[in-house]
Amino acid sequence: ENDLIKLIISTKGGRPYSVELKKYKTFDSLPLRLFTGDSTIFGLNFFSQQNKVVSTNDLFFTPSTDEKTIKIWKQERTITMRLDAGEDKYIEYRYTLEPNSYMVDMNIKLAGMEGISTRDPRTIDLRWEIYSPKQEKGKKNENFYTTLYYKPYKEDVDYFNARTNKEFQEEDI
């Protein structure tokens, strides 16, 4: 955590479990949590060599540190969550947080996946589902303006359209 944000990362799935914006409150003065708990699905999905579906959301990652709480006040800090799959074979999520920033930089590294997945490792699917709890008094207005921004490697920032009637939106990156 830093002075603006508190991020909890779960070893199950190696994923963000909860995000709290420390300088904001909900309309009823509760801590403003963008999401929290097991209502979030975040993981890579692929088929194993045995043609079984693998979802990293259901697997346990090993953190790069035993520290339970990390306070970031002077310089950025990176936490790595690694899912080992054999000698020199792993999936690694790297989370970096800087002081005085709301942005969490997240990078995914795949090593030795050629012998694990039936697909080309450059085309693994990322599934991210989030239940966004009510933050404002007017839920309809809040839903109208809630969206997800993303930035593919070496490209510009893009976003999903918040004003669509589609239940799901997806993008090939």
C-alpha positions as CSV (number, residue, x, y, z in Angstrom):
1,E,0.0,0.0,0.0
2,N,1.0,3.6,-0.4
3,D,-0.7,6.8,0.8
4,L,-3.5,6.6,-1.8
5,I,-4.2,2.9,-2.4
6,K,-4.3,-0.4,-0.6
7,L,-4.0,-3.5,-2.8
8,I,-4.4,-7.0,-1.5
9,I,-3.1,-9.8,-3.6
10,S,-4.2,-13.4,-3.1
11,T,-2.0,-16.4,-3.4
12,K,-5.0,-18.2,-4.9
13,G,-4.8,-17.1,-8.6
14,G,-2.0,-14.7,-7.8
15,R,-4.6,-12.0,-8.5
16,P,-5.7,-8.7,-7.1
17,Y,-8.2,-9.6,-4.3
18,S,-9.1,-6.2,-3.1
19,V,-8.4,-2.5,-4.0
20,E,-9.2,0.3,-1.6
21,L,-8.9,4.0,-2.5
22,K,-7.7,5.4,0.9
23,K,-8.6,9.1,0.4
24,Y,-12.2,8.4,-0.8
25,K,-15.4,7.2,0.9
26,T,-18.6,5.8,-0.5
27,F,-21.7,8.0,-0.3
28,D,-22.5,6.5,3.1
29,S,-19.0,7.2,4.5
30,L,-17.6,3.6,4.2
31,P,-14.1,2.9,2.8
32,L,-14.2,3.0,-1.0
33,R,-13.3,-0.4,-2.3
34,L,-13.3,-0.9,-6.0
35,F,-13.7,-4.6,-5.6
36,T,-13.1,-7.1,-2.9
37,G,-13.2,-10.9,-2.3
38,D,-14.0,-13.9,-4.3
39,S,-16.5,-12.1,-6.5
40,T,-13.5,-11.4,-8.9
41,I,-12.2,-13.8,-11.5
42,F,-8.8,-13.0,-12.9
43,G,-6.6,-15.5,-14.7
44,L,-5.1,-17.0,-17.7
45,N,-7.0,-19.8,-19.4
46,F,-5.5,-22.4,-21.7
47,F,-5.5,-26.1,-22.6
48,S,-2.8,-28.4,-21.2
49,Q,-1.0,-31.0,-23.3
50,Q,-3.5,-33.5,-21.8
51,N,-6.2,-31.3,-23.3
52,K,-7.5,-30.3,-19.9
53,V,-8.7,-26.7,-19.2
54,V,-6.3,-24.8,-17.0
55,S,-7.4,-21.7,-15.2
56,T,-4.7,-19.9,-13.2
57,N,-7.5,-18.3,-11.1
58,D,-7.9,-21.6,-9.4
59,L,-4.2,-22.4,-8.7
60,F,-1.9,-21.2,-5.9
61,F,1.0,-18.9,-6.6
62,T,4.1,-18.3,-4.5
63,P,4.8,-14.7,-3.5
64,S,8.4,-13.3,-3.9
65,T,8.3,-12.1,-0.2
66,D,7.0,-13.4,3.1
67,E,6.1,-9.9,4.2
68,K,2.3,-9.6,4.8
69,T,2.2,-5.8,4.6
70,I,4.4,-3.6,2.5
71,K,4.2,0.2,2.9
72,I,5.5,2.2,-0.1
73,W,6.5,5.7,0.9
74,K,9.8,6.6,-0.8
75,Q,10.4,4.3,-3.8
76,E,8.4,1.9,-6.0
77,R,8.2,-1.8,-5.0
78,T,7.5,-4.9,-7.1
79,I,5.8,-8.0,-5.8
80,T,6.0,-11.2,-7.9
81,M,3.5,-14.0,-7.8
82,R,4.8,-17.2,-9.4
83,L,3.1,-20.4,-10.5
84,D,5.7,-23.0,-11.0
85,A,5.1,-25.7,-13.7
86,G,8.4,-27.5,-13.7
87,E,12.0,-26.7,-14.3
88,D,12.3,-23.3,-15.9
89,K,8.5,-23.3,-16.6
90,Y,6.3,-20.8,-14.8
91,I,3.7,-18.1,-15.0
92,E,4.7,-14.9,-13.2
93,Y,2.6,-11.9,-12.3
94,R,4.6,-8.8,-11.4
95,Y,2.8,-6.0,-9.5
96,T,4.6,-2.6,-9.2
97,L,3.3,0.3,-7.1
98,E,4.9,3.7,-6.8
99,P,4.6,6.2,-3.9
100,N,1.7,8.7,-4.3
101,S,0.1,6.8,-7.3
102,Y,-3.2,5.2,-8.0
103,M,-1.7,3.1,-10.8
104,V,-0.6,-0.4,-10.3
105,D,1.7,-1.7,-13.1
106,M,1.0,-5.4,-13.8
107,N,3.2,-7.5,-16.1
108,I,2.8,-11.2,-17.0
109,K,5.8,-13.3,-17.8
110,L,5.4,-16.8,-19.3
111,A,8.5,-19.0,-19.3
112,G,8.7,-22.5,-20.9
113,M,5.0,-22.7,-21.7
114,E,5.6,-24.4,-25.1
115,G,5.6,-27.8,-23.4
116,I,2.7,-27.1,-21.1
117,S,0.0,-25.5,-23.3
118,T,-1.4,-26.8,-26.6
119,R,-1.6,-23.3,-27.9
120,D,1.0,-20.8,-28.8
121,P,1.9,-18.9,-25.5
122,R,1.5,-15.6,-27.4
123,T,-2.3,-16.3,-27.6
124,I,-3.3,-17.3,-24.1
125,D,-6.6,-15.9,-22.9
126,L,-7.0,-13.6,-20.0
127,R,-10.3,-13.7,-18.2
128,W,-11.2,-10.9,-15.8
129,E,-14.6,-10.6,-14.3
130,I,-15.3,-8.0,-11.6
131,Y,-18.3,-7.4,-9.4
132,S,-18.1,-3.6,-8.8
133,P,-20.0,-2.8,-5.5
134,K,-22.2,0.2,-5.1
135,Q,-20.1,3.3,-4.4
136,E,-22.6,6.2,-5.1
137,K,-26.2,6.7,-4.0
138,G,-27.5,6.5,-7.7
139,K,-26.5,3.0,-8.9
140,K,-28.0,3.6,-12.4
141,N,-25.8,6.6,-13.0
142,E,-22.8,4.9,-11.5
143,N,-23.2,1.9,-13.9
144,F,-23.5,4.3,-16.8
145,Y,-20.0,5.7,-16.2
146,T,-18.1,2.6,-14.9
147,T,-15.7,1.2,-17.5
148,L,-12.4,-0.6,-17.8
149,Y,-9.3,0.9,-19.3
150,Y,-6.4,-1.2,-20.6
151,K,-3.2,-0.7,-22.4
152,P,-1.7,-3.3,-24.7
153,Y,2.1,-3.5,-24.8
154,K,3.5,-0.7,-26.9
155,E,0.1,0.7,-27.8
156,D,-2.2,3.4,-26.7
157,V,-4.7,3.2,-23.8
158,D,-8.1,1.8,-24.9
159,Y,-11.4,1.1,-23.0
160,F,-14.6,-0.9,-23.1
161,N,-17.7,1.1,-23.8
162,A,-19.6,1.7,-20.6
163,R,-22.8,2.7,-22.4
164,T,-23.5,-0.6,-24.2
165,N,-26.4,-3.0,-23.6
166,K,-24.1,-6.0,-24.1
167,E,-23.7,-8.2,-21.1
168,F,-20.1,-9.1,-22.1
169,Q,-17.4,-7.3,-24.0
170,E,-14.2,-8.8,-25.2
171,E,-11.1,-7.6,-27.1
172,D,-8.3,-9.6,-28.8
173,I,-5.0,-8.0,-27.8
